[in-house]
Amino acid sequence: MRLTTARLCGGQALMAISVDLLDLDLNRAAEILEKEGCVIKEKDEMLLVYEWEGKEVTLYPAGKVMYLPQTDRAQCIADATKLLEKLR
């Protein structure tokens, strides 16, 4: 999976962006993440927000994943790759 990153929120967050357009089912994603113990904070057809390892993670159907706080690009890509491979 190929990802790029964008720095957001004044440098406190990073977003991993899939080069390939994905179409993730956020309802299915929420079920998978809840089974793993993640707390879902918000979910609708456009985004899914949950708590994971002290971070707020926002997942979008097109395969974008924002981590707040996060400043390490390599870690952002590694975490997003693992997540997206699990949810595809």
Contacts in CASP RR format, 6 or more apart in sequence:
PFRMAT RR
TARGET T0000
AUTHOR 0000-0000-0000
METHOD contacts of the structure
MODEL  1
MRLTTARLCGGQALMAISVDLLDLDLNRAAEILEKEGCVIKEKDEMLLVY
EWEGKEVTLYPAGKVMYLPQTDRAQCIADATKLLEKLR
1 18 0 8 1.000
1 20 0 8 1.000
1 81 0 8 1.000
1 84 0 8 1.000
1 85 0 8 1.000
2 18 0 8 1.000
2 19 0 8 1.000
2 20 0 8 1.000
3 16 0 8 1.000
3 17 0 8 1.000
3 18 0 8 1.000
3 19 0 8 1.000
3 77 0 8 1.000
3 80 0 8 1.000
3 81 0 8 1.000
4 16 0 8 1.000
4 17 0 8 1.000
4 19 0 8 1.000
5 14 0 8 1.000
5 15 0 8 1.000
5 16 0 8 1.000
5 17 0 8 1.000
5 73 0 8 1.000
5 76 0 8 1.000
5 77 0 8 1.000
6 14 0 8 1.000
6 15 0 8 1.000
6 17 0 8 1.000
7 13 0 8 1.000
7 14 0 8 1.000
8 14 0 8 1.000
8 15 0 8 1.000
8 66 0 8 1.000
8 68 0 8 1.000
9 68 0 8 1.000
11 71 0 8 1.000
12 68 0 8 1.000
12 69 0 8 1.000
12 70 0 8 1.000
12 71 0 8 1.000
13 66 0 8 1.000
13 67 0 8 1.000
13 68 0 8 1.000
13 69 0 8 1.000
13 70 0 8 1.000
14 66 0 8 1.000
14 67 0 8 1.000
14 70 0 8 1.000
14 71 0 8 1.000
14 72 0 8 1.000
14 73 0 8 1.000
14 76 0 8 1.000
15 64 0 8 1.000
15 65 0 8 1.000
15 66 0 8 1.000
15 67 0 8 1.000
15 76 0 8 1.000
16 64 0 8 1.000
16 65 0 8 1.000
16 66 0 8 1.000
16 67 0 8 1.000
16 76 0 8 1.000
16 77 0 8 1.000
16 79 0 8 1.000
16 80 0 8 1.000
16 81 0 8 1.000
17 63 0 8 1.000
17 64 0 8 1.000
18 62 0 8 1.000
18 63 0 8 1.000
18 64 0 8 1.000
18 84 0 8 1.000
21 62 0 8 1.000
21 63 0 8 1.000
22 61 0 8 1.000
22 62 0 8 1.000
22 63 0 8 1.000
22 84 0 8 1.000
22 88 0 8 1.000
23 61 0 8 1.000
23 62 0 8 1.000
24 59 0 8 1.000
24 60 0 8 1.000
24 61 0 8 1.000
24 62 0 8 1.000
24 63 0 8 1.000
24 84 0 8 1.000
24 87 0 8 1.000
24 88 0 8 1.000
25 61 0 8 1.000
26 43 0 8 1.000
26 44 0 8 1.000
26 45 0 8 1.000
26 47 0 8 1.000
26 48 0 8 1.000
26 59 0 8 1.000
26 61 0 8 1.000
27 43 0 8 1.000
28 87 0 8 1.000
29 48 0 8 1.000
29 59 0 8 1.000
29 87 0 8 1.000
30 40 0 8 1.000
30 43 0 8 1.000
30 48 0 8 1.000
30 50 0 8 1.000
32 86 0 8 1.000
32 87 0 8 1.000
33 40 0 8 1.000
33 48 0 8 1.000
33 50 0 8 1.000
33 52 0 8 1.000
34 40 0 8 1.000
38 50 0 8 1.000
38 51 0 8 1.000
38 52 0 8 1.000
39 50 0 8 1.000
39 51 0 8 1.000
40 48 0 8 1.000
40 49 0 8 1.000
40 50 0 8 1.000
41 49 0 8 1.000
41 50 0 8 1.000
41 51 0 8 1.000
41 56 0 8 1.000
42 48 0 8 1.000
42 49 0 8 1.000
43 49 0 8 1.000
45 61 0 8 1.000
46 60 0 8 1.000
46 61 0 8 1.000
47 58 0 8 1.000
47 59 0 8 1.000
47 60 0 8 1.000
48 58 0 8 1.000
48 59 0 8 1.000
48 60 0 8 1.000
49 56 0 8 1.000
49 57 0 8 1.000
49 58 0 8 1.000
49 59 0 8 1.000
50 56 0 8 1.000
50 57 0 8 1.000
50 59 0 8 1.000
51 57 0 8 1.000
55 67 0 8 1.000
55 68 0 8 1.000
55 69 0 8 1.000
55 70 0 8 1.000
56 67 0 8 1.000
56 68 0 8 1.000
57 65 0 8 1.000
57 66 0 8 1.000
57 67 0 8 1.000
57 68 0 8 1.000
57 83 0 8 1.000
58 65 0 8 1.000
58 66 0 8 1.000
58 68 0 8 1.000
59 65 0 8 1.000
59 83 0 8 1.000
59 87 0 8 1.000
63 84 0 8 1.000
65 79 0 8 1.000
65 80 0 8 1.000
65 83 0 8 1.000
65 84 0 8 1.000
67 76 0 8 1.000
67 79 0 8 1.000
67 80 0 8 1.000
70 76 0 8 1.000
END
